[in-house]
């Protein structure tokens, strides 16, 4: 069922782990592969190694910081007054929170360079969504045998594209595993189908 009418895996929006496929982390994902097959120069390898060391160090420092709600507010970060302690990385994952705000609690962290600040901020912001996506993909793998009734109404499924709805109605997959092999199928669409099946 998965044809070749479109190179759908070339589009980040159609990829299985699209939240991790960002332009800002392309070097983190692809440089190790380039190193493995000998495509990366020694100078590029050194620059990449330095960057990864700096990112690892910044994240370790952020994880090593612990903030009460009151301490977070002292840094200009608004969190609920629930008594929960949060790491610097967790604070940085809150939309609108800046690296400067969190770094104001640590002299060492304040020395972090601008490019590392930007990258670790993006990594923190996406971290919770990537974890959720991983859980959804794992759940889909567990539920691949879930059967889909022959009369399942794909057209009435909010959030499913017209194109995909038409393909599903035409092919009528018997289970989620078969649906997952249809050209253009996305994890988000499979999650929608699974959620609807659970409501029946």
NUKOLFI-947731 format. One record per residue: residue in three letters; x, z, y of N, C-alpha, C, O in turn. Coordinates in steps of 0.2 Angstrom, whole numbers, padded with zeros to 4 digits, always signed. Example, Ala and Ser with C-alpha at 12.3 -4.5 7.8 and 13.67 -1.06 7.14 Angstrom:
// residues 2
ALA+0066+0039-0028+0062+0039-0022+0066+0039-0016+0071+0042-0017;SER+0064+0035-0011+0068+0036-0005+0064+0039+0000+0067+0040+0006;
//
This chain:
// residues 200
UNK+0004+0000-0006+0000+0000+0000+0004+0000+0006+0002-0002+0012;UNK+0010+0002+0006+0015+0002+0012+0018-0004+0013+0023-0006+0009;UNK+0016-0008+0017+0018-0015+0018+0024-0015+0023+0027-0010+0025;UNK+0025-0021+0025+0031-0022+0030+0028-0026+0036+0032-0030+0039;UNK+0022-0026+0038+0019-0029+0044+0022-0026+0050+0022-0029+0056;UNK+0024-0020+0050+0027-0017+0056+0033-0012+0054+0032-0009+0049;UNK+0038-0012+0058+0044-0007+0056+0042+0000+0058+0046+0002+0063;UNK+0037+0003+0056+0034+0009+0059+0039+0015+0059+0038+0019+0063;UNK+0043+0015+0054+0048+0021+0054+0053+0020+0060+0057+0025+0061;UNK+0053+0015+0063+0058+0014+0069+0055+0017+0075+0059+0019+0080;UNK+0048+0019+0075+0045+0022+0081+0045+0029+0079+0043+0032+0074;UNK+0048+0033+0084+0048+0041+0083+0041+0043+0082+0040+0048+0079;UNK+0036+0040+0086+0029+0043+0085+0026+0042+0078+0021+0046+0076;UNK+0029+0038+0074+0027+0037+0067+0031+0040+0062+0030+0040+0056;UNK+0036+0043+0064+0041+0046+0059+0039+0053+0057+0035+0056+0060;UNK+0041+0055+0051+0039+0061+0048+0040+0067+0052+0036+0072+0052;UNK+0046+0068+0055+0049+0074+0058+0050+0072+0066+0055+0073+0068;UNK+0045+0069+0069+0046+0066+0075+0048+0071+0081+0052+0069+0086;UNK+0046+0077+0080+0049+0082+0085+0056+0083+0085+0059+0085+0090;UNK+0059+0082+0080+0066+0083+0079+0070+0076+0081+0076+0076+0082;UNK+0067+0071+0082+0070+0064+0083+0069+0063+0091+0066+0059+0093;UNK+0073+0067+0095+0073+0066+0102+0080+0063+0104+0085+0063+0101;UNK+0080+0060+0110+0086+0057+0113+0091+0062+0114+0097+0061+0114;UNK+0089+0068+0117+0093+0073+0119+0097+0076+0113+0103+0079+0114;UNK+0095+0075+0107+0099+0078+0101+0101+0073+0097+0103+0074+0091;UNK+0101+0067+0099+0104+0061+0094+0111+0062+0092+0112+0061+0086;UNK+0115+0064+0096+0122+0065+0094+0123+0071+0089+0127+0071+0085;UNK+0119+0076+0090+0119+0082+0085+0116+0079+0078+0119+0081+0073;UNK+0112+0074+0078+0109+0072+0071+0113+0066+0068+0114+0066+0062;UNK+0116+0062+0073+0119+0056+0070+0127+0056+0070+0130+0053+0066;UNK+0130+0061+0074+0137+0061+0074+0140+0063+0067+0145+0060+0065;UNK+0137+0068+0064+0140+0070+0057+0139+0064+0052+0144+0064+0048;UNK+0134+0060+0053+0134+0054+0048+0140+0049+0050+0143+0046+0046;UNK+0141+0048+0057+0146+0044+0059+0153+0046+0056+0157+0042+0054;UNK+0154+0053+0057+0160+0056+0055+0161+0055+0047+0167+0053+0045;UNK+0156+0056+0043+0156+0055+0036+0158+0048+0034+0162+0048+0029;UNK+0156+0043+0038+0158+0036+0035+0164+0033+0040+0165+0027+0039;UNK+0167+0037+0044+0173+0035+0047+0171+0031+0054+0176+0027+0056;UNK+0165+0031+0057+0164+0027+0063+0165+0031+0069+0165+0028+0074;UNK+0167+0037+0069+0168+0041+0075+0176+0042+0076+0179+0044+0072;UNK+0178+0041+0082+0185+0041+0084+0187+0049+0084+0183+0053+0084;UNK+0193+0050+0084+0196+0057+0084+0194+0061+0090+0192+0066+0091;UNK+0194+0057+0096+0192+0060+0102+0185+0061+0103+0183+0067+0105;UNK+0181+0057+0100+0174+0058+0100+0172+0064+0095+0168+0068+0097;UNK+0176+0065+0090+0175+0070+0085+0177+0077+0089+0173+0082+0088;UNK+0182+0077+0093+0184+0083+0096+0179+0085+0101+0177+0091+0102;UNK+0176+0080+0105+0171+0081+0110+0165+0084+0107+0162+0089+0109;UNK+0163+0081+0101+0157+0083+0098+0158+0090+0095+0153+0094+0095;UNK+0164+0092+0092+0165+0098+0089+0165+0104+0094+0162+0109+0093;UNK+0168+0102+0100+0168+0107+0106+0161+0108+0108+0159+0114+0109;UNK+0156+0103+0108+0150+0104+0110+0146+0108+0105+0142+0113+0107;UNK+0147+0107+0099+0143+0110+0094+0145+0118+0094+0141+0122+0093;UNK+0152+0119+0095+0154+0126+0095+0151+0130+0101+0149+0135+0101;UNK+0151+0126+0107+0148+0129+0113+0140+0130+0112+0138+0136+0114;UNK+0137+0126+0109+0129+0127+0107+0128+0133+0103+0124+0137+0104;UNK+0132+0133+0098+0132+0139+0093+0133+0145+0096+0130+0150+0095;UNK+0138+0145+0100+0140+0152+0104+0134+0154+0109+0132+0160+0109;UNK+0132+0149+0113+0126+0150+0117+0120+0153+0114+0117+0158+0116;UNK+0118+0150+0108+0113+0152+0104+0114+0159+0101+0109+0163+0101;UNK+0120+0160+0099+0121+0167+0096+0121+0172+0101+0118+0178+0100;UNK+0123+0171+0108+0122+0175+0113+0115+0177+0115+0113+0182+0116;UNK+0111+0171+0115+0104+0172+0116+0100+0176+0111+0096+0180+0113;UNK+0102+0175+0105+0099+0179+0099+0101+0186+0099+0098+0190+0097;UNK+0107+0187+0102+0110+0194+0103+0107+0198+0108+0107+0204+0108;UNK+0103+0195+0113+0100+0198+0118+0093+0200+0116+0090+0196+0113;UNK+0091+0206+0118+0084+0209+0116+0081+0212+0122+0084+0216+0126;UNK+0075+0209+0123+0071+0211+0129+0065+0214+0128+0061+0212+0124;UNK+0063+0220+0131+0057+0223+0131+0053+0219+0136+0056+0215+0140;UNK+0046+0219+0136+0042+0216+0141+0044+0218+0148+0044+0213+0153;UNK+0046+0224+0149+0048+0226+0156+0055+0223+0158+0056+0220+0164;UNK+0059+0223+0153+0066+0219+0155+0065+0212+0156+0069+0209+0160;UNK+0061+0209+0152+0059+0202+0153+0057+0200+0160+0059+0196+0163;UNK+0052+0205+0162+0049+0204+0169+0054+0205+0174+0054+0202+0180;UNK+0059+0209+0173+0065+0210+0178+0069+0204+0179+0072+0203+0184;UNK+0069+0200+0174+0072+0193+0174+0068+0188+0177+0070+0182+0177;UNK+0062+0190+0179+0057+0185+0181+0053+0181+0176+0050+0176+0177;UNK+0053+0184+0170+0049+0181+0164+0043+0185+0163+0043+0190+0161;UNK+0037+0181+0164+0031+0185+0162+0029+0184+0155+0028+0179+0152;UNK+0029+0190+0152+0026+0190+0145+0021+0196+0144+0020+0200+0149;UNK+0017+0196+0139+0012+0201+0138+0015+0207+0137+0020+0208+0134;UNK+0011+0212+0140+0014+0219+0139+0011+0222+0132+0007+0226+0132;UNK+0015+0220+0127+0013+0221+0120+0018+0226+0116+0017+0227+0111;UNK+0023+0227+0120+0028+0232+0117+0033+0228+0112+0038+0231+0109;UNK+0032+0221+0112+0036+0217+0107+0043+0216+0110+0043+0213+0116;UNK+0048+0217+0107+0055+0215+0109+0056+0207+0108+0054+0205+0102;UNK+0059+0204+0112+0060+0197+0111+0067+0195+0112+0070+0198+0117;UNK+0070+0190+0109+0077+0188+0110+0077+0184+0116+0072+0181+0118;UNK+0083+0182+0118+0084+0178+0124+0082+0171+0122+0079+0167+0126;UNK+0083+0169+0115+0081+0162+0113+0073+0162+0113+0071+0157+0115;UNK+0070+0167+0111+0063+0167+0111+0060+0167+0118+0055+0163+0119;UNK+0063+0170+0123+0061+0170+0130+0062+0163+0132+0057+0160+0136;UNK+0067+0159+0130+0069+0153+0133+0064+0148+0130+0063+0142+0132;UNK+0061+0149+0124+0056+0145+0121+0049+0145+0125+0045+0141+0123;UNK+0048+0149+0130+0042+0149+0133+0042+0144+0139+0047+0144+0143;UNK+0037+0140+0139+0037+0134+0144+0038+0137+0151+0034+0142+0153;UNK+0042+0134+0155+0043+0136+0162+0049+0141+0163+0051+0142+0169;UNK+0051+0144+0157+0057+0149+0158+0063+0145+0158+0064+0141+0154;UNK+0068+0147+0163+0074+0144+0164+0080+0148+0161+0079+0154+0159;UNK+0085+0144+0159+0091+0147+0156+0094+0152+0161+0096+0158+0159;UNK+0094+0151+0168+0096+0155+0173+0093+0162+0173+0096+0167+0174;UNK+0086+0162+0172+0082+0168+0171+0085+0173+0166+0086+0179+0167;UNK+0085+0170+0160+0088+0173+0154+0095+0176+0155+0097+0181+0153;UNK+0099+0171+0157+0106+0172+0158+0108+0178+0163+0113+0180+0164;UNK+0103+0179+0168+0104+0184+0173+0105+0191+0169+0107+0196+0173;UNK+0103+0192+0163+0104+0198+0159+0111+0199+0156+0113+0204+0153;UNK+0115+0193+0156+0121+0193+0153+0127+0189+0156+0126+0183+0158;UNK+0132+0193+0158+0138+0189+0162+0141+0184+0157+0143+0179+0160;UNK+0142+0185+0151+0145+0180+0147+0140+0173+0146+0143+0168+0147;UNK+0134+0174+0146+0129+0169+0145+0129+0165+0152+0128+0159+0152;UNK+0130+0169+0157+0130+0166+0164+0135+0161+0165+0135+0156+0170;UNK+0141+0161+0161+0146+0157+0161+0145+0150+0158+0150+0146+0158;UNK+0140+0149+0154+0138+0143+0150+0138+0137+0155+0135+0138+0160;UNK+0141+0132+0153+0141+0126+0157+0134+0122+0157+0130+0124+0153;UNK+0133+0118+0162+0127+0115+0163+0124+0111+0158+0118+0111+0156;UNK+0128+0107+0154+0125+0102+0149+0123+0107+0143+0118+0105+0140;UNK+0127+0112+0142+0125+0117+0136+0119+0120+0138+0114+0121+0133;UNK+0118+0122+0144+0112+0126+0146+0106+0121+0145+0101+0124+0143;UNK+0106+0115+0147+0101+0110+0146+0099+0109+0139+0093+0109+0137;UNK+0104+0108+0135+0103+0107+0128+0100+0113+0124+0095+0112+0120;UNK+0103+0119+0125+0100+0125+0122+0093+0126+0124+0089+0129+0120;UNK+0092+0125+0130+0085+0126+0133+0080+0121+0130+0074+0123+0128;UNK+0082+0115+0129+0077+0110+0125+0076+0112+0118+0071+0112+0115;UNK+0082+0114+0115+0082+0116+0108+0077+0122+0107+0073+0122+0102;UNK+0077+0127+0112+0073+0133+0111+0066+0131+0112+0061+0133+0109;UNK+0064+0126+0117+0058+0124+0119+0054+0121+0113+0048+0122+0111;UNK+0058+0117+0109+0055+0113+0103+0055+0117+0097+0052+0116+0092;UNK+0059+0123+0097+0060+0126+0090+0054+0128+0087+0053+0127+0081;UNK+0049+0131+0091+0043+0134+0088+0039+0128+0085+0035+0129+0080;UNK+0039+0123+0089+0035+0117+0087+0038+0113+0080+0034+0111+0076;UNK+0044+0113+0080+0048+0110+0074+0046+0115+0068+0045+0112+0063;UNK+0046+0121+0069+0045+0126+0063+0038+0125+0061+0036+0124+0055;UNK+0033+0124+0066+0026+0123+0064+0025+0116+0060+0022+0116+0055;UNK+0029+0111+0063+0029+0104+0059+0031+0105+0052+0029+0102+0048;UNK+0037+0109+0051+0040+0109+0045+0035+0113+0040+0034+0111+0034;UNK+0031+0118+0042+0026+0121+0038+0020+0116+0036+0018+0117+0031;UNK+0018+0112+0041+0013+0107+0040+0015+0102+0035+0011+0101+0030;UNK+0021+0100+0035+0024+0095+0030+0024+0098+0023+0023+0095+0018;UNK+0027+0104+0023+0027+0108+0017+0020+0109+0014+0019+0108+0008;UNK+0015+0111+0018+0008+0112+0016+0006+0105+0013+0002+0105+0008;UNK+0007+0099+0016+0005+0093+0014+0008+0091+0007+0004+0089+0003;UNK+0014+0093+0006+0017+0092+0000+0014+0096-0006+0013+0093-0011;UNK+0012+0102-0004+0009+0106-0009+0002+0103-0011+0000+0104-0016;UNK-0001+0100-0006-0008+0098-0007-0009+0090-0008-0014+0088-0007;UNK-0003+0087-0011-0004+0080-0012-0009+0078-0017-0012+0073-0017;UNK-0010+0083-0022-0015+0081-0027-0022+0082-0025-0027+0081-0029;UNK-0023+0085-0019-0030+0086-0016-0034+0079-0016-0032+0074-0013;UNK-0040+0079-0020-0044+0073-0021-0048+0072-0014-0050+0076-0011;UNK-0049+0065-0013-0053+0063-0007-0059+0060-0010-0058+0055-0014;UNK-0065+0062-0009-0071+0060-0011-0072+0052-0009-0070+0050-0004;UNK-0075+0048-0014-0076+0041-0012-0080+0040-0006-0079+0034-0003;UNK-0084+0044-0004-0089+0044+0002-0086+0047+0008-0089+0048+0013;UNK-0079+0049+0008-0076+0052+0014-0077+0048+0020-0076+0042+0020;UNK-0080+0051+0025-0081+0047+0032-0075+0048+0036-0074+0052+0040;UNK-0071+0042+0036-0065+0042+0040-0066+0041+0047-0063+0043+0052;UNK-0072+0037+0048-0074+0035+0055-0076+0041+0059-0075+0041+0065;UNK-0078+0046+0056-0081+0052+0059-0075+0057+0060-0077+0063+0063;UNK-0069+0055+0059-0064+0060+0059-0061+0060+0066-0057+0055+0067;UNK-0062+0064+0071-0059+0064+0077-0051+0065+0077-0049+0069+0073;UNK-0048+0061+0081-0041+0061+0081-0037+0056+0077-0031+0055+0077;UNK-0041+0052+0073-0038+0047+0068-0039+0040+0072-0044+0039+0075;UNK-0033+0037+0072-0034+0030+0076-0038+0025+0072-0040+0026+0066;UNK-0041+0021+0076-0046+0016+0074-0043+0012+0068-0046+0010+0063;UNK-0036+0010+0069-0033+0006+0064-0032+0010+0058-0033+0007+0052;UNK-0030+0016+0058-0029+0020+0052-0035+0021+0048-0036+0021+0042;UNK-0040+0023+0052-0047+0024+0050-0050+0018+0046-0052+0019+0040;UNK-0048+0012+0048-0050+0006+0045-0047+0005+0039-0050+0003+0033;UNK-0040+0006+0039-0036+0005+0033-0038+0010+0027-0039+0008+0021;UNK-0040+0016+0029-0042+0021+0024-0048+0020+0021-0050+0020+0015;UNK-0053+0017+0025-0060+0015+0023-0059+0010+0018-0063+0009+0014;UNK-0055+0005+0020-0054-0001+0015-0051+0001+0009-0053-0002+0003;UNK-0045+0005+0009-0041+0006+0003-0044+0012-0001-0044+0012-0007;UNK-0048+0016+0002-0051+0022-0001-0046+0026-0006-0047+0026-0012;UNK-0041+0029-0003-0036+0033-0008-0040+0038-0012-0045+0041-0009;UNK-0038+0040-0018-0041+0045-0022-0038+0052-0020-0042+0057-0021;UNK-0032+0052-0017-0030+0059-0015-0025+0058-0009-0024+0053-0007;UNK-0023+0064-0007-0018+0064-0001-0012+0060-0003-0009+0057+0002;UNK-0009+0061-0009-0003+0057-0010-0004+0050-0009+0001+0047-0006;UNK-0009+0047-0012-0010+0040-0011-0011+0038-0003-0009+0033-0001;UNK-0015+0042+0000-0016+0041+0008-0009+0041+0011-0008+0038+0016;UNK-0005+0046+0009+0002+0046+0012+0006+0040+0012+0011+0039+0015;UNK+0004+0036+0007+0008+0030+0005+0006+0024+0009+0008+0018+0009;UNK+0000+0025+0013-0003+0019+0017+0002+0018+0023+0004+0022+0026;UNK+0003+0011+0024+0007+0009+0030+0004+0012+0036-0002+0011+0038;UNK+0009+0015+0040+0007+0018+0047+0004+0025+0046+0002+0028+0052;UNK+0003+0028+0040+0001+0035+0040+0006+0039+0043+0012+0039+0042;UNK+0003+0044+0046+0007+0050+0049+0006+0056+0046+0000+0057+0044;UNK+0010+0061+0047+0009+0068+0044+0003+0071+0048-0001+0075+0045;UNK+0002+0069+0055-0003+0072+0059-0010+0070+0056-0015+0073+0056;UNK-0010+0063+0054-0016+0060+0051-0018+0064+0045-0024+0065+0043;UNK-0013+0065+0040-0014+0068+0034-0017+0075+0035-0021+0077+0031;UNK-0014+0078+0040-0016+0085+0042-0023+0085+0044-0027+0090+0042;UNK-0025+0080+0048-0033+0080+0050-0037+0079+0044-0042+0082+0043;UNK-0035+0074+0039-0039+0073+0033-0039+0079+0029-0045+0081+0026;UNK-0034+0083+0028-0034+0089+0024-0038+0094+0027-0042+0098+0023;UNK-0038+0095+0033-0042+0100+0037-0050+0098+0036-0054+0103+0035;UNK-0051+0092+0036-0058+0090+0035-0060+0091+0028-0066+0093+0027;UNK-0056+0090+0023-0058+0091+0016-0059+0099+0015-0063+0100+0011;UNK-0055+0103+0018-0056+0110+0017-0062+0113+0020-0065+0118+0018;UNK-0065+0109+0025-0072+0111+0028-0078+0109+0023-0083+0112+0024;UNK-0077+0105+0019-0082+0102+0014-0085+0108+0010-0089+0107+0006;
//
